[in-house]
Amino acid sequence: MAEKTGYVTLNNFCKCIIHLFGREYLRKPDATDIARLYSAHEEKHGFKGMLGSIDYGIYPDWTTLIKGYSTSIDEPRKKFTKFQASARNDVERTFGVLQGRFAILKTPARVMSVNKMRRIMYSCIVMHNMIQEDNGFALSTWEQEWLDKPENRPRRNIRRRVKDRRSRDKEIRDRDVHDQLREDLTAHIWNLLPNFRSMQN
């Protein structure tokens, strides 16, 4: 098969996977899903975590990118940085699991468009979630009947979505909110039982 044909076939395959299964396996978590995720994260790390939050030192001080302290001068900040690094490692391990399962995620993607890379990533997530569900490890269940009810469908028009997006972007980029959230998390983690970590191992 020619390289170009391979790329076209891959792109069409990804489109089909997302079209057929995306609504089920890429849906946003509902309140029950979020409660389960927070509970599992708190059980392991001592704080509930934030959905969509990642951290690396190279990122700006956004509320979705809570960083550890680069200079941990006191014990509470040292403890927070340790716990935060552990939670960040979960994100890195998750992507490592996907790379281990789908070799395409290990290959250079510079020749592909952003949309094609997104489709490949989403397709891998869909197939991973299918495998997890088949193995009995799914954290949530698919409620087709609930989604089919008109009152449960999204009602926002394009203007409302744009307004909401701008508001979220402004809040995410607020450095004061980032700093306050980090201080609050530091205080929370510092007040955990001293042996919390050892109980989890």
N, C-alpha and C positions, 0 to 999 in steps of 0.2 A: 504494500500500500504506500502510495506517495505521501510525503510529509504533509503537504497541503491538505490532501484528502483526510489524513489522520486528524488534523486540527479541526477541519469542518465537521467530521463525524463526532469528535469529542464535544465540540460546542453544541451540536444538535442533541447529543445524548444528555448533556447537562441541562439544556432547555427543557427536554422531556421530563427528566427527573424532577426538576423544580415545578413544572406545570402540573404533573400528576400527584406529587407527594408534598410539595412545599407548604400547602395550606395546613397540612397535618403536622409535619415534622419541623417546620420553620416558624410556626406560630409564636406569637409573644406569650410569655407565661401569664396565666391568670392568677388571681389572688391565692388560690390553693397551691399552685406551683411555686409561687414566690415564698410562701410560708414554709414549704418543704425545703426549698433551696437555702433559705436563711437559717432554718433549724439545723440542717446538715453542716453548713459552714460554721455556725456558732459552736456546734458540738465539737468540731475539729480545731477551730482557731480561737475561740473565746469571744469573738464578736461577729455580728451578723453579716458583715461584709456589705458590698454594694454591687448590685447587678451592673454589668458593663464596666466595672472599674478595673483598670490595669495600672501597673506602675513600672516605670523605668526612669532612671535619672535624666534621660535625654528629653523627657516630655515636659511641657509647661505645667505651671501650678494650677491645674484645673480640678474641679470637684470630682471628676471621674478618674483622676489620675493621682490619687493620694500617695505621696512619696514617703519613704522613710526619711529619717534625719541623716544628713550627710555628716554632721558632727554631733554625735550623741554625747552631750556633756553630762547629763544626769541619768540616773537609773530608770525613771519612767520613759524617757525618750529611747534609751537603749532597748528596753523591753518592747516598746511599740515597734521599733525598727526590726527587731527579731521576728515578732509576730507577723508584721506586714510582709517581710521577705518570705516567710513560710506560706502565706496566702498567695503571694505572687507566683511562687513556685508551682502551686496548683494550676494556675493558668498556663504556665510554660509546659507542665507535664501533660495537660489536656491537649495542647497543640502537638506535643511529641507523640501522643497516642494516635492522633489523626495522621501524622506523618508516617508512623510505623505501619498503619493500616493501609494508607493510600500513597503509594510511591510518587504519584504525580505532584504531591505537595512538597517533595524534596527537590524537584527539578527547578532550574532557573525559569522565571516567568517574565523576563524582561521583554520578550518578543510578543507577548499577549497584551491585549487591551485590558483596562481596568474591569470592564464589564465581563470579559471572558474569565479573568481571574476570579471575580466575584462568583460567577456561575459555577466554576470548578469547586471553589471553597464551599458554597452552599450545597452542591451536590454531594460532596464528601460528608458534610454534616448530616444531610438527610439520610444517607446510607448508613452512617455511624449510628444515628438515632434508631434506625430500623433494626440494626444488629443488637443494640442495647435492649430494645423492646423485646425482641425475640428471645434474648437471653434472660429476660426477667429483671433487668436493671433499670428500667425507665422510672423516672421520678414522677411523671405525670401520665395521665391517660387522655386519650383523644375523645372529645365530647362533640361529635358531629351534630347531634340533635340540638345542643345548646347553641352552637354557632349558626344553625339554620334558622333560629328564631329571629324575626326582624328586629326585636328590641335589643338584641345582643350584637348587631352589626355596627360597625363604625358609622357615625353620623356626621362627622366633620366635613365641611366643604373645603375647597382648596385654600380659600382665604384664611379660614380658621387654622388649617394645618400649617400654613406659612407663619401666621402669627404665633402659634404654639412653638414652632421650631425656633423662631427668633428669640422668644422668651427663654427657651431652654438653653440655647447657645450662649445667651448673655449670662445666665446663672452658672453654667458650666465653666465659663471663663473668669468668673469672679474670684480673684486671688484671696480676698478677705474670707469668703466662704470656704475656700480650700484650707486656709490656715486655721480657721475656727474648727472645721471638721476634723482636721488632723489633731488639734489640741484635745478635742472632745474624745476622739478615739484613744489617744494616748492616756488620758485620765481613766477611761473605762478599762483599758487593758491593765493599767497599773493597779486598779482596784480588784482585779480578779484574784482568786485564790492563788497563793504563791506556788502551789504545786500543780496548778491547772495543766501545765504542759506534760508533766510526768504521768498524770492520770490518763492522758490521751494516747500514750505510747503503750 
